[in-house]
Each structure stands twice: as C-alpha cells, then as structure tokens.
C-alpha cells in the first residue's frame, strides 16, 4: 500500500529534487512563465502557490519561510511586493498550466506553467451587470477623442493634394505601358 507517500521522486535524490524545485520556483516567479514537463509543472504548482500565499501574509516569519522555497533575494522581494498586491483579493489558483505538445527528443509531454493575471496579459472579460456598467464609460471616452471639424477639413485638403499628384504619375505610367494586344491564335482541333 502507498499511504501517505505523496509527491513525485523524478529519479533524483531528495537534495537534488529540492534544488530542482527551488530553481523552478525562482524561475517561474521571476519570468512569470516557463516551459517544463507536465509532471514537474504539476508538482511545482503547489510550491509556487504556497510561496505566493506566504507573500500575502507579509510577516517576517512568512518571509523566512519563503526563503526556503525560493532562496533568491530578488524573487522573495517580488513575492512580497508586486505579486502580493496583485493577488491580494484572489483566494488561490495563482498558476495555470497550458499543454504545448510532446518534446522532440524523448516525447515527454511539455507545458507552459504561468502566473495568472500577468503583466501584458488582458484581464478576462467579466460577466453580468458589472460588464455593462464598465462599457458605458468607454463609449463616452471615445466620443470625446473625436477630431474637431476644422482639423478634419485641413487634413482632407492635404490628402487630396497628395492624391492628385499620385494619380498624375499613375496615368503617365499606364500610357507608357499601353500596347495593342495581339489576337490569340486559335488551334484547329484534330478530327477523329
């Protein structure tokens, strides 16, 4: 029986396994998206989520606990700074696993593991009443940014001047190229 034997061993000693996951946790937090195997990503997910939860606590004890899981100073500063603020209202589920297919050499299933709500990523559209309330201010802002009529007229005049010059050049080019077309020669079909 296999009771209370949680976690994957990955064919490594305990020290090697611990070092592997400390490096993976640090890399994921710094880059916010890494590529690894599916098994490593599933094992890594719990460690990263625990580390971010420690960051949300913000205590000295939590900071020391986070140094066990991610020994890089910059990583811990990021956990207790921007990441703690970003996930302050989120109750968990800070990571996402996206399958990207097999690895070329050994056919191992590869995945991207990334932090949700990353910088540069558009937030998910909200459903219900909140979405309709937020859409109304956006349309008003678009109305305000429309160009004034006087600006439109001057821009239109400039464009028409450029268009007339371009049209005259095109006409001269087509006159040079215009040659009489030769009639197509029809072949007689063989009668059988």
N, C-alpha and C positions, 0 to 999 in steps of 0.2 A: 504494500500500500504506500501511497505517496502523500500522506497527510502532512500539512504544514511545510511543504517543500516548494515554496513559491519562487518565481524568478527563473530566468534562463542562465545557463552557465557559459554558453558560447565557446566551449572548448578552451577556456582560459583559467588561469589560477585566480584566486579571489583578489589578489593585489592587482593583477593585470586587468581584470574586469572592472575594478573600482577606478583605476586610472583611465580606462577607456570611457567610462561614463562621466567622469569629471571633465574630460576633454570635450565630449559631446555636448554636455550641458553648457559649458562655457562657449562653445562654437555656436550653438543654437541661440543663446541669449544675445551674443554679440551681433551675429549676422541676421537673426530672426527667421532664417530659412536655410535648411541644409538638406543634402541628399544622402540617404543611407539605406540600409536594408530594412525590410519590413519588420523583422524580429527585433532589431536594435531600436527602431523607432518606437515600437510598442513598449519596450522596456524603458526607453528614455522618457516617454511621455509622463509617466508618474513622477520621475525625479524632477523634471522641469516644473511640473505643476506644483509640486511640494515647495520648490525653491521660490517660485513667484508668490505663493501663499505666505511664505516667511517674509518676503519683501513687503507684503501688505501689512503685516503686523508692525514692522518698523522698530522693534525693540533691539537693544544691544544683544540680548540672548539670541534673537532671531537672526541677527547679522552674523553672529559667530557660528550658528548652525548652517547658515547659507555658505559660509566659507568652507565647510566640509564638503558640500556638494559641488561648489564652483570656486576653486581656490584663486582665480584671477581677480585682482583688485578692481579692474575696470568693469568686470562682469557684475560683481556684487554692487558696485556703485550704480550701475544701470538698473539692477533689480530693485534697489531701494529708492531709486529716483523716478525716471520716466515710466518704467513698467508698473511700479506700484500705483502711480497716478492713473495710468491708462486702464488698469484692471481693478480700480477701487470699487466700482459698483458691480463687477462681474463675480458671480459666486463660484466660478470654476470653469473648466473647459477652456484653458488658455492656448491649447495647441490643436493643430489639425494635421491629419495625415492624408496625403494625396498620392495614389499609386501612379507610377510612371513607366511600369513595364519591367521586363527582365534585364539583368545586367548582361553585357555581351560575352564576357569571359566564362562565367560559370552558371549563367541563367538564374541567378538569385533575384527574387522579387525586390525591385528598388522603389523607393518612395521619397517624396519631399515631406519633411516634417517642418511645420512653420507655426509661428505665433499668430493667433487670430488678431484682427484689427491692427495689422502692421501699418507703418508709415508708408504712404504711397498707394495704399490699397483703399478702394472706395468702400465706405460702410454699406452694409446690407440694407436694402430698402425696407422701410418699416410698413407694417400692415395696419389697416384700420383707420380710426379717427385721427391719429397723430400724423399720418401721411398727408391727409387732406389739409390739415391746419398748416403744415410746413410748406406746402406747394404754393399757397396763396401769396406769401411774401416774395417768392422767387419771381412770379409773373409781374408783380409791381416793380421790382428792381429792373427787369428787362425793359419796361415801358419808359423808365427814367433815363436809360442809357441810349435811347434812340437819338440820332443826329438831328440837329436843327435844320429847318428848311433851307436857310441861306447857305449852310455848309454843303448841303446836297447839290444845290444848283452849281456852285463853283466846281465841285468835284465832277459833275456831269459834263460841264464845259471842257474841262481838261481831258476827259476821256474821249469826247467827240473829236477834239483836235488830233489826238493820237490815232484814233481810228481812221480818220481821213487820210493821214499820211501812210498808214499801213495799207489801206485799200488801194491807193495810187501805185504803190510798189507792187502789189499783187497783180494789178491789171497789166503793168509792163512786163512782168514775168510770164504771164499767160499768153501775151501776144507773141513773145519770142518762141514759146514752145508750140504754139498752134501750127500744125502742119496738116495738109489734106490727108485724109485717111485713104488707104488703098482698099479697093473692094476685095473681099475674101474670095478666093478661088474655090469653086465647088468641084469636088471629085466625083467622077461618074462611078456609079455603083456597078459592080460586075453582075451580069445576068447569068443565072444558073439554068 
